[in-house]
């Protein structure tokens, strides 16, 4: 799909905060960065991984080996797979019930660490998009970042439906907090599943039957309250919704609000670019 950035040649940058930014997969925002229209501030506590990220992306992007949390000392539970290490202890009693889950949560070491509140880290301002995946500690970050949360347009956060880490907040807890902070739930980006042992599905140890374990959830600044957003923020939101989510109907709603403010014709042009003849419902 083409990028909505072509509608906005003004050259504004979309400011991205990525917490848990390991290079395990292509990030959802990569196309915006490749177009030279995104700036990443990332956090990856693994020093070697953080160094690789800085080498790969270079300026103006910056990655720091910080544990983002509540600003208090903590314990990092290192596991046999670097993507499952957490500030929370793995719940192995639960994990043993599922195929290929406990096998990825084997304790390796515990490390006393210092954590930093996102609001207290210098150089982070005017955030547009937060992507966060820190194995159950996401709500800790949100609760301790009211300044950043008040600026942010879109959040992509991992959420769990069962207690994979001991005492972790679950989806309902994260959802309640984010809605109270002025966000609307939008969608899930796939689901992590496993089969209860000893069964497996299609000989795939990572497949499941019906039990959902985790997902990435998308939250957007409340689309019933666009009046509180500056026009530049609305333009950035339109790009995020189109380029990352493919939510063309909501993007059209945002463009209509920009047209109303600036007496432009972005929404009709957008419908035409999508090949919609008789309005958004025909997309």
C-alpha positions as CSV (number, residue, x, y, z in Angstrom):
1,X,0.0,0.0,0.0
2,X,1.2,3.5,-0.8
3,X,2.1,5.9,2.1
4,X,-0.1,8.7,3.3
5,X,3.1,10.7,3.7
6,X,2.6,11.8,0.1
7,X,-0.3,13.9,1.2
8,X,1.9,15.8,3.6
9,X,5.1,17.0,1.9
10,X,5.6,19.5,4.8
11,X,8.4,17.2,6.1
12,X,7.3,16.8,9.7
13,X,8.8,14.0,11.7
14,X,6.8,11.4,13.6
15,X,8.4,10.8,17.0
16,X,8.5,7.2,18.0
17,X,9.4,5.7,21.4
18,X,10.1,1.9,21.2
19,X,10.5,0.3,24.6
20,X,11.9,-3.2,24.2
21,X,13.3,-2.5,20.8
22,X,15.2,-5.8,20.1
23,X,15.8,-6.6,16.4
24,X,13.7,-9.8,16.5
25,X,11.3,-8.6,13.8
26,X,10.5,-5.8,11.4
27,X,8.9,-3.0,13.5
28,X,5.5,-1.8,12.4
29,X,6.9,1.8,11.9
30,X,9.8,0.7,9.6
31,X,8.2,2.2,6.5
32,X,7.9,5.6,8.1
33,X,11.5,5.5,9.2
34,X,12.7,4.3,5.7
35,X,10.9,7.3,4.2
36,X,13.0,9.6,6.4
37,X,9.8,10.8,8.3
38,X,10.3,9.0,11.6
39,X,12.6,9.5,14.5
40,X,13.1,6.6,17.0
41,X,14.1,6.9,20.7
42,X,14.5,3.3,21.7
43,X,15.2,1.4,24.9
44,X,16.8,-2.1,24.9
45,X,18.5,-3.1,28.2
46,X,20.7,-5.7,26.4
47,X,23.9,-3.7,25.8
48,X,25.0,-5.7,22.8
49,X,21.5,-5.5,21.2
50,X,21.3,-1.7,21.9
51,X,24.7,-1.2,20.3
52,X,23.5,-3.1,17.2
53,X,20.4,-0.9,17.0
54,X,22.4,2.3,17.1
55,X,24.8,1.0,14.4
56,X,21.9,-0.1,12.2
57,X,19.8,3.1,12.4
58,X,22.3,5.8,13.1
59,X,21.4,9.5,13.6
60,X,18.8,11.0,14.3
61,X,17.7,7.8,16.0
62,X,18.9,6.9,19.5
63,X,18.8,3.7,21.5
64,X,19.6,3.5,25.2
65,X,20.3,0.5,27.4
66,X,17.8,1.6,30.1
67,X,15.2,-0.4,32.0
68,X,12.1,1.7,31.7
69,X,9.8,1.3,34.7
70,X,8.7,3.1,37.8
71,X,12.0,4.7,38.8
72,X,12.7,2.3,41.6
73,X,15.3,-0.5,41.9
74,X,14.1,-3.8,40.4
75,X,15.2,-7.3,39.6
76,X,15.6,-8.4,36.0
77,X,14.8,-12.1,35.5
78,X,17.1,-13.3,32.7
79,X,15.8,-16.3,30.8
80,X,17.2,-18.7,28.3
81,X,15.6,-16.7,25.5
82,X,16.4,-13.0,25.6
83,X,12.9,-12.0,24.4
84,X,11.2,-13.4,27.5
85,X,13.4,-11.8,30.2
86,X,11.3,-9.5,32.4
87,X,11.2,-7.3,35.5
88,X,8.6,-9.8,36.6
89,X,9.2,-13.4,37.5
90,X,8.0,-16.0,35.0
91,X,5.0,-18.0,36.1
92,X,6.3,-21.4,35.4
93,X,3.4,-23.2,37.1
94,X,1.2,-21.8,34.3
95,X,3.8,-22.1,31.6
96,X,4.2,-25.8,32.1
97,X,0.6,-26.3,31.1
98,X,1.3,-25.3,27.5
99,X,3.3,-26.6,24.6
100,X,6.6,-24.7,24.0
101,X,6.0,-22.0,26.6
102,X,7.9,-23.1,29.7
103,X,10.7,-24.1,27.4
104,X,11.2,-20.4,26.5
105,X,11.0,-19.1,30.1
106,X,13.8,-21.1,31.7
107,X,15.5,-19.0,34.5
108,X,19.1,-18.1,33.8
109,X,20.0,-15.4,36.3
110,X,18.6,-12.6,38.3
111,X,20.1,-9.1,38.2
112,X,19.6,-6.1,40.4
113,X,18.8,-3.2,38.1
114,X,17.8,0.5,38.3
115,X,14.7,1.6,36.4
116,X,13.9,5.0,34.9
117,X,10.5,6.6,34.6
118,X,9.9,7.5,31.0
119,X,8.9,11.1,32.0
120,X,12.3,11.6,33.7
121,X,14.5,10.6,30.8
122,X,16.0,13.7,29.1
123,X,15.3,14.4,25.4
124,X,11.9,12.8,25.1
125,X,9.3,15.2,24.0
126,X,6.3,15.5,21.7
127,X,5.9,11.7,21.4
128,X,3.5,10.5,18.7
129,X,3.7,6.7,18.8
130,X,4.7,4.3,21.6
131,X,5.5,0.7,20.8
132,X,6.2,-1.3,24.0
133,X,6.8,-5.0,24.6
134,X,8.5,-5.6,28.0
135,X,6.9,-8.9,29.1
136,X,4.2,-7.9,31.5
137,X,5.6,-4.6,32.8
138,X,3.9,-2.3,30.3
139,X,1.4,-0.9,32.8
140,X,4.2,0.1,35.1
141,X,5.6,2.3,32.4
142,X,2.2,3.9,31.5
143,X,1.4,4.7,35.2
144,X,4.7,6.5,35.6
145,X,4.6,8.5,32.4
146,X,1.7,11.0,32.6
147,X,3.6,13.7,30.7
148,X,4.5,11.5,27.8
149,X,1.1,9.8,27.8
150,X,-0.7,13.2,27.5
151,X,1.2,13.8,24.2
152,X,1.0,10.4,22.5
153,X,-1.4,9.6,19.6
154,X,-1.1,5.9,19.3
155,X,0.1,3.0,21.5
156,X,1.0,-0.5,20.4
157,X,1.4,-2.5,23.6
158,X,1.7,-6.2,24.3
159,X,-1.0,-7.5,26.5
160,X,-1.6,-10.8,28.2
161,X,-4.8,-12.6,28.9
162,X,-3.3,-15.1,31.4
163,X,-0.6,-14.5,34.1
164,X,2.5,-15.6,32.2
165,X,4.6,-13.5,34.7
166,X,3.7,-13.6,38.4
167,X,1.5,-10.8,39.5
168,X,1.4,-9.1,36.1
169,X,-1.4,-6.8,35.0
170,X,-3.6,-8.4,32.4
171,X,-5.4,-7.0,29.4
172,X,-8.3,-5.7,31.4
173,X,-6.0,-3.8,33.7
174,X,-4.1,-2.1,30.8
175,X,-7.4,-1.4,29.0
176,X,-9.0,0.3,32.0
177,X,-5.9,2.5,32.6
178,X,-5.5,3.6,29.0
179,X,-9.2,4.4,28.5
180,X,-9.1,6.5,31.7
181,X,-6.0,8.2,30.2
182,X,-8.0,9.4,27.1
183,X,-7.4,6.5,24.6
184,X,-9.8,4.3,22.7
185,X,-9.1,0.6,22.1
186,X,-8.9,0.1,18.3
187,X,-7.7,-3.5,17.4
188,X,-5.5,-6.5,18.2
189,X,-2.6,-7.4,15.9
190,X,-2.8,-11.1,16.0
191,X,-2.8,-13.5,18.9
192,X,-0.3,-15.7,20.7
193,X,-1.7,-19.2,21.3
194,X,-0.5,-22.5,22.7
195,X,-2.1,-25.9,23.1
196,X,-2.6,-27.5,26.5
197,X,-0.1,-30.3,26.9
198,X,0.2,-33.0,25.8
199,X,-1.7,-32.1,22.6
200,X,-0.3,-30.1,19.7
201,X,-2.0,-28.7,16.7
202,X,-0.7,-29.5,13.2
203,X,2.7,-30.6,14.6
204,X,3.3,-26.9,15.3
205,X,4.4,-26.4,18.9
206,X,3.4,-22.7,18.7
207,X,-0.1,-23.3,17.5
208,X,-3.1,-23.5,19.7
209,X,-6.8,-24.5,19.6
210,X,-8.7,-21.8,21.4
211,X,-6.7,-20.6,24.4
212,X,-5.5,-17.0,23.8
213,X,-2.4,-16.0,25.8
214,X,-1.2,-12.7,24.5
215,X,-1.6,-10.1,21.7
216,X,-0.4,-6.6,20.7
217,X,-3.2,-4.1,21.3
218,X,-3.6,-0.8,19.5
219,X,-4.9,2.2,21.4
220,X,-5.6,5.6,19.7
221,X,-6.2,9.1,21.1
222,X,-9.9,9.3,21.6
223,X,-11.5,9.9,18.2
224,X,-14.5,11.5,19.9
225,X,-12.2,14.2,21.2
226,X,-10.3,15.4,18.2
227,X,-10.9,18.9,19.4
228,X,-8.1,18.6,21.9
229,X,-5.5,17.8,19.3
230,X,-3.5,20.3,17.3
231,X,-3.8,20.1,13.5
232,X,-0.2,18.9,13.2
233,X,-1.0,16.1,15.6
234,X,-4.0,15.1,13.5
235,X,-1.8,14.9,10.4
236,X,0.6,12.6,12.2
237,X,-2.3,10.5,13.5
238,X,-3.7,10.1,9.9
239,X,-0.3,8.8,8.8
240,X,0.0,6.3,11.7
241,X,-3.5,5.0,11.1
242,X,-3.1,4.6,7.3
243,X,0.5,3.5,7.1
244,X,0.8,1.2,10.1
245,X,-2.7,0.0,10.7
246,X,-4.4,0.1,7.3
247,X,-7.5,1.6,9.1
248,X,-8.6,3.6,6.0
249,X,-12.0,4.4,7.4
250,X,-10.6,6.0,10.5
251,X,-7.9,7.8,8.5
252,X,-10.7,9.3,6.4
253,X,-12.4,10.6,9.5
254,X,-9.2,12.3,10.6
255,X,-8.7,13.8,7.2
256,X,-12.2,15.2,7.2
257,X,-11.4,17.0,10.5
258,X,-8.2,18.4,8.9
259,X,-10.2,19.6,5.9
260,X,-12.7,21.3,8.2
261,X,-9.9,23.2,10.0
262,X,-7.8,24.1,6.9
263,X,-10.4,24.3,4.2
264,X,-8.6,21.6,2.2
265,X,-9.9,18.6,0.2
266,X,-7.8,15.8,1.6
267,X,-10.7,13.5,2.3
268,X,-12.1,13.5,-1.2
269,X,-8.6,13.1,-2.6
270,X,-8.0,10.2,-0.3
271,X,-11.2,8.4,-1.4
272,X,-10.1,8.8,-5.0
273,X,-6.6,7.5,-4.2
274,X,-8.2,4.4,-2.6
275,X,-10.4,3.9,-5.6
276,X,-13.6,4.7,-3.7
277,X,-16.3,6.2,-5.9
278,X,-19.4,6.5,-3.7
279,X,-17.9,7.3,-0.3
280,X,-15.8,5.5,2.3
281,X,-18.2,2.6,2.6
282,X,-17.2,1.5,-0.9
283,X,-13.6,0.9,0.0
